[in-house]
Amino acid sequence: MKVIQHNLLRHMLYQQKGGYLVLPLCIMLVSCLTAIALPLLELHYPQFFGWARCFNWLPKDASMAQLLLGVIAGSCMTLVSVVYSMLLIALTFASMQFSPRILNNFVNDRVSQVTLGLFIGTFAYCMVLLPSFHKAPESDPQLSLLLALLLAAVCMLILIYFIQHIAMVIQVNYIVDRIGTDTERTLRKIFGDPLKSPPRIEDSISIPANGRRISSRRSGYIQFVDEERLLKLAIKSNASIYIHHAVGQFLSSGAPCMTISPAEAADAQLETAGLACFEIGPWRSMDVDVEFGFLQMVDIALKAISPAVNDPGTAICCIDRLCAMLLVAATLEPPITRVYDETGEVRLTRRQPSFTRLLEIAYSQIINYSKTDMAVSLRLLGALEDIATVTDHAPYLVAMRKQGREVVKNCQAHFAEVDCIELKRRLQVLESADPQRATLEIVQKPESKRKT
């Protein structure tokens, strides 16, 4: 029962964090408590709050004060309905022009959350404060009324800033920069310390043959896996847990979620506790899903170079940010796929993102769609040259050369030979980054076949 309650609580908190619910609701509750407590403090401690009566321009009549509070409350709700209706229309057009996946970034925008919270909080403050103005003028809470006027002034100021902010955030450069910054932050969280030596190469992972498969009870995207808790469960049960799907992948109900080895350790209690460690929802999250950031950037680039839009400048901007993200991944220690206990036993095995996987996501689709655009193809090769300057790890260089050759191959099928001279020159620069490329390719191919 405790496991189920903990899972439900964590699910509610995880699904509702960010967005337009938690922060605006907290601001509204604080405003309501202030509207209740401040008049009481003025009534019981007039020696501390009597200075507010020095403002002669404040209405002394209770009916005038109530009218003023009603006007402020009504204005706040009117502005909320009008401004956020226009915001939804703008976001709809932005999602159609760039990508539907970027809407989650707007929902998590802190300025929008605070703006909504201040408008709703001011409305709630005025409504809760209204019953306090029914007594003699000497006992009316003047400081509370002054605070209501200050909140109204703040709402007007933040409205101006909010309109300017929205005009900025719907621009493609801001969207691309926001996605790139969030992805780089996730990369530094998922990957390890700065790379000081060639990255470790782990053997391919395989499903345990003597284990028991545990099926998922829900369908959705894996948003988060509590690996620390899974590790403790595995150590406590003297078992090894294999996670079938990586964070960000879609998991169907009834599909294998994890395999517990040996099968005898997979009792009902461990199964329930293990499934509770998976957070599954209807959308992907940027918290620990680094591939999702790359997919968003690729979506915007593909929309930009499509024949309907034909905006290569936006595509080049996306490639620039993809280059910066791949530079971060190339200079950090890749995450490990196996977690060991103190005795050296493998307790947890999971799929993790790698530089070569992220490079494939960033380039595979853009290469196919940019084969008729020389400017975009040149920038693709230029980005590979930039990444090659920060790493000398052979598998990374081999993967980048593969993508570079695909760029040149696709362009040669659509452009004349003379137009591809610069492409070939950049490919030669990329090839020269690894002087032992022939030897490396001979060594890599048998290994890949053997692992497969």
N, C-alpha and C positions, 0 to 999 in steps of 0.2 A: 504493500500500500504506500509506503514512504517513497519507493522508487517511482510509482505512478504519479504521486502528488508532485514530487520534484520535477518530473518530466513535464507535467502540465504547466507548472509555474515557469520553468525555463522556456517552454514553447511560447507562452504568452508574452514573456518579457522580450524574447528574441524577435518575435514577429512584430511587436509594437514599438520597438526602439527606433528612434528616428521618426520620420513621417510627421503628419499633422495631428497627432493625438497626444503623445506623452508631454512634450514641452509646452504646447499651448494649454493643456489641461493643468499642468503644474502652475503656470502663471495665473490662470484663472482662479485656482484654489488659493494661492497667496493673496490675490486681490480681494477675494471674498473674506478671508480671515482678517485682512487689514481693515476692510470696511466694517467689520464687527468690532474689532479691538480698539481702533483709534477713537471712535466716539465715546467709548467707555472710559478710555484714559483721559480724554478731555473733560468728561463729566466729573470724575473722581479726583483728578489732579489739575485743577484749573490754574494753580500757581506755576506749573511748568508749560502749559499750552495756551495761556491767556494772551500771549503776544500776537496770536493770529487775529485777534479782534482789532488790531491796529490798522488793518487794511480796510479803509472806509469804502472802497469800491466793491467789496463783497456784499451780496444781498443779505440784508438783515431779516427780511420777511421769510417765513418758512415756505409759503406757497411759491415765492420767487425762486428760492433755492431748489425746491422740488422740480419746478419747471426747467431750471437750468440743468439739473441732473438728467431729466428726461430727454432734453435736447441732445446732450452729449451721448447718452446711451443709444438713442435712435440713430444719430449720425454714425456712430461706430459700426452698428450692424448694417447700415446702408452701404458704407464703404467696403465692409467685408464682402458683402454679396456682389457688389459691382466689380471690385478689383480682382477678386479671385475667380469670378466668372470669365473676365478677360484673360486672366492668367491661364486658365484651363484651355481656352481657345488658342492662345499662343503656344502652349506646350503641345497641343494636338498637331498644329502645323509643324512644329519642330520635330516631333516624332516621325511625321510623314516625310519630311525632307532629309533627316539624318538617319535615325534608327529608333524603333520603339523601345529598345533596351535602355536608352538614356533617360527615360522618364523617372526611373528610380533615383537618379542623381538629383533631379529637381525636387523630388519629394523629400529628400534628405538635406536640402539646402537650409542652412541654419538661419539665414536672413528671413526667408519665407516663414519659417516656424516661429521666430521671435515676433515678426510683424503680426501674424495671426494671433499669437498669444497676447500681445499688447492690446489689440483691438477687442478681443473677447474679454480680456481681463478688465479693461476700462468699462466695458458694458456691464460686466458682473459687479464691479465695484460700485457703479452708480446705482444699479438696481438694488443692491443690498443696503446702500446708504440712504435710500429714499425714506424709509420709515423713521429714521432718526430725526427728521425735521417736522415735528408735530408739537413741539413744546414751546415754551417762552423763548423769545429771541436771545435772552441771556444764557440759555442752556443749549442752544443749537451748536453743533460741532463745526465751528468755522474752519479749523485746520483741516478737517476731513473734506470740506467743500473746496478749500484751496488746493488740496492734493488732487481732487477731481479735475480742476481746471488745469493743473500742471500735466496730468495724464493726457488730457485732451490736446494740449500743446505738443506733447511728445508724440502722440499719434499722428498729428499733422506733419511733424518733421520726419518721422519714420516712413510715412506714406510717400513723401517726396524721394527719400533715399531708396525705398522699395521699388518705385517706378524706374529710377535710374539703374538699380541693380538688375531688375528683370530685363531691361533693354540691353544690358551687358551679357547676362548669362545665356541668352538665346542665340548669341553669336557663336559661330562654329569654332573660332579660335579659343574662346573661353571654354566651350564644351570639351574640346580636344585636350586642352591644358588640364582641366579638372579630372578627366578620366586618366590622363597620364600620371598626374600627381598621386591620385588614389592608388593606381596600379603599382607605382614605384614604392609607395608606402607598404602595400601588401607584399611586394617582393622582398623588401627588407625584413618583414615579419616572418615570412615563410622560409626564405633561404637563410643561410648561416652567416658567419663572419666574413669579412673581406678575404678573398682568395689569396693565399700566400704560396701555394704550391699547386701542381696539377690536380684537378678534382678527382676524387675517388671514383672508380668505376665499379659498380656493384653488379653482381650476377642478376640475370633476369629472375623475377619472382614467379612462383607457380603455386597453384592451389594445392593445399595438403591432400594427399590421397586417403589418409586415414581419419579425416575429420568429418564433422557433421555440419551440413549447410543449414544456416538459419535464414529463413525467408522474411522479406520485409512485409509489414502489415499495412503500409501506406504507399501511395504513389506520389512522386514529386521529385524536385531537385534536392540533392544533398547540400545543405547550406553550411553545416558545421558538424564536426565529429569530435566528441569529447575524448580525445586520445589518451589523455592523462588518466581519466577514470577507467577507460578500457584496459589500460596497462595494469592498473591496480587490480581489476577484476581477473585479468589473466594470471597475474602473479599469485593472487589469493587462491585461485582454482587450479594452479599448477598446469596451465594450459597455454596454448598459442592461438592467437586470433588473427585470421587473415581477412582483410577488408576488400571486397570485390570491386567496389566502385570508388573513384576518387571524388573529392569535393567538387561540386559543380555538375556532376553527371546526373542524368535522370534515372531514377530507381522506380521500377514498376512494382505494384503490389503483387506479392507471390514470387518475385525474383530473388535470387540469393543475395543477401546483404553481407553476410560474413560467414566464415567457416571456422569452427572451433575444433582444435586438435589437441589431444585425442578425443574421439567421439564420446567416451565415457564421462568426460568432464562437462559436457554440454547439458547440464540439467535445466529444469524449467526456470529456476531462479537466475542462473547465469544468462539464459536466453532473454528473459525479460529485462534484466539490468543492462545487457549489451545493446538491445534495441533502443533502450532509453537514451543511449549516448549519441544517437543519430538525430540531428535536427533536419527535418524534411519539410519543404515548403513549395509553394507554387511558382516561385521565381528564384533566380540565382542571386547570390549576395557577394559583394566585393570585400567582405571582411577577411576571408581566407581563401577565396576563389580567385587566384591570380589570372587564370586563363580567361575569366569573364571580362577583365579589363582589355585584354588583347582582342577578344571577339568584338567588343563594342567599337574599338578603334578601327578594326577591319570592316565592320558594317558601314561606318561613316565613309570610309575610303571607297568601298564598292558602290555606295549610292552616288558618290561624287563623280566617279569615272563611268557611270552608266550612261548609255546614249540619251536617256531622258533628261539627265541633269547636265552632263558634260562640264564638270568643274574640276579640272586637273589640279588647280591650286589647292583646293581643300584636300584632295588625295595626297599631295606632296606634304601638306601640313601634318596629316595623319602618319605618313611614313617617317617624318622627322621625329614625332613622339614615339613611334614604335622603335625607332633606332635608339632613342634615349632609354626606353624600357629594357631593350635587349642588352644595352651596355651595362645596365645595373645587374641583370641576370648573369652576364658573362663574367662579372668581377666578384660575384659572391659564391660562397660554398653551396652547392646544391643540397636540398634536403635529403635526408636518408630515408630509405624505404623500410628498413628493419630497425626495430627497437629491442634492445637486449636488457636483461635484468642483471643483477650484480654477479650472478654465476656464469654469465655468458650465454644463456639460453635465449633464443629468439621468442619474444612474447607478443610482438605486434608487427604485422606486415601490411603495408598499404602502398598504394600507388601515389607517387609524388610528381609534381611538375619538374621539368628539366629545361635547360637552355635549348637543346635540340627540339624538344616538343614545342616550346614557345616560338622558336624560329619557324617551325613548320606552320603553326597557326597564323603567324603574322604574314607569311609570304605565299602560302600555297594558293589561296584564292585570288589575292591581288595580282599575282603573276599571270593567271589565266585571263583576268579582265583587263589588264593593262598592256596586253601585247600589241594593241594598235595605238598606244600613246607613248611616244618616245620620251617625253619629259618625265613621266612617271616611272618608266623603266630605267632611265638614267639615275633617278633618285634612289630606286631600289638597290642598284649596284653601288651607288655612293654610300648608302647606309651600311652595306656589308663591308665596304672598305673601312668605314669608321669603327665598326665593331671589331674588325680584325686587328686594329691597332692596340686594343686593350687586352687581348688574349693570345696566347701561343699554344693553347691546348689543342692537340691534334684532332680529336673528334669534333670539336667546335668548328675548326677551320674546314674540315672535310664537309660538314653540313652546310656551311656558308658557301663553299665552292659549288656544291650541288645546286643550291638555290640560284646562284649567279649564272650557272650554265643554263638553267631553265629559262631565266630571263632572256639571255641572248638567243637561245634556240627559238623561243616563241616570237621574238621580234624579227628574227631573220626570215620567218615565214610570211611577214607582212610588210617588211621594208626592203628597199634595195640595199645591196651590199655596201655602197658608199655611205648610206645613212647609218650603218651599224658600226662604223669605225670607232667612234667614241665608246660604244658599248663594249667592243672587244678590248679596247685599251684598258678600260676599268676592270674587265674580267682578268686581264693579264696581271694587273696590280694585285688583285685579290689572290690569284694563283701564286704569285711570288711571296705571299705571306707565309707559305709553308714550303720550304725548299725540298722537303722529303715527301711530297704529296703522292708520288707514284708508289713508294714503299708503304706509306700509310694506307692507301686504298687497297693494296694487295692484302695487307694484314687485316683490315677492317671487314672485308667482304666474307672471308671464311668464318670469322667470329660471329657475324650477324646471322649467317646460315646456321651455324651450330646452335646459337641461342634460340633461333626460331624453331 
